[in-house]
Amino acid sequence: MTSVVSYVSPSDYLRAILEREAVDTSVNAPLRGLEAEVQALCEGWAGRYLLEVYPAGSFEKGTANRSGTNIDFIVSLSPQTPFVIKQIYESLLSHLQRAGLEPERRTVSIGLTLEGATIDVVPAKRESLSNDIHEIYSARRMAAIKTNLNHHVLDVIESGRREEIRVLKLWRDQHALDFPSFYLELSTMAALRRRPLGELADNVWAALGYFEQLFVGRAILD
């Protein structure tokens, strides 16, 4: 009797893992249901200076994995808010502490748990109502950063590298590396700039080689 050995390509193997790690990002996704709760928390804190609360980050970019799922909410404040971004960050942190939510300082966000879900709240002061540029606070660098948050989402979506990014996030998490998702995404897109689309396994190896040989000493520009 002849045995049949099925062959699974490296890329198909990785895609099977990604399918298992898929996250519901649809309009009715449970995590999106937390937006109203975050909105209510922030309305009580920011009052008339609150412009909007909306989802962002890996969840919105389509680069989240189930094993590391959280959702980022941008808390967009008016350019007229009479405080600098560091004061805004510290004020929101204190507000969430008073609400009994045990918030945690993170790179540019405040982490907390709502209804069993891990979320990141990013206080952001809009530069002008005529553009999407926001000022956010880096707790790690203790400095203000200006960035276009919506532009980052579009860059990742249009790059065609979401599969590679998700695999590399799993690699990062398995090795407990201190490699923030924002920098991992930018670095992956830079590593694969001239690589063909669709060759998942080869592209992941290429990105890892880039990280090893070229990443140290390079600046990641926003």
C-alpha positions, 0 to 999 in steps of 0.5 A: 500500500502506497502512503500519500504524503501531503505537502504544505508549503511554508507560506501555506503553513504560516497562513494556516496559523494566521487563520487561526489567529484571525480577529473579528474587525467587522462593524459588529465586532465585540471590541468595537462595542467598547467605543461608547464606554470609552466615549462616556469616560472621556466626555466626563473628563474632557467636556467640550474639548473632546472632538471624537473617540475612534478605534485605531492601531493594529485592530483598525489596520488589520494587523492584530492577532487573537493571542495578542488582541487589544484595541486602541482608541484615539481620544481626539481633543480640540486644538483649543484645549488649554493644556500641553500634551503631557498635562493631558496624558497625566490628567486622563491617567488620573481620571481613569484611576479615580474611576477605579480602572487601574490604568497602566502607562504605556509607550504612547497610550494608557492601558486598561481593562474594560469588560474583560478586554484589554484596550489602549487609550491614546490621548491626542491633541489635534494640531488644527481642524484643517488637518489630521495631525495630532500631538501625542505623548511618549511616556517612554521618551517623556516628550511630545510627538506630532503624527498623522494617526490616520495616515499610519493606518492607510500606509499599512493597509495599502502596503500589502504587508499585513500578513508578514506583519502579523507573523512577525508580531507572533514571533515578537510575542513568542520571544517576549521582545520589546518591539512596539507594534508601530515600529515593527510595522514601519520596519517590516514595510521598509524591509520588504519595500522591493520584495514581491507581494504574496511570498509570505515565508520568503518575505518573513525571512527577508524581514528577519534578516533586515532586522538582524543586519540593518536595524541597529543604528537606523532611525525609524522616521514618522 
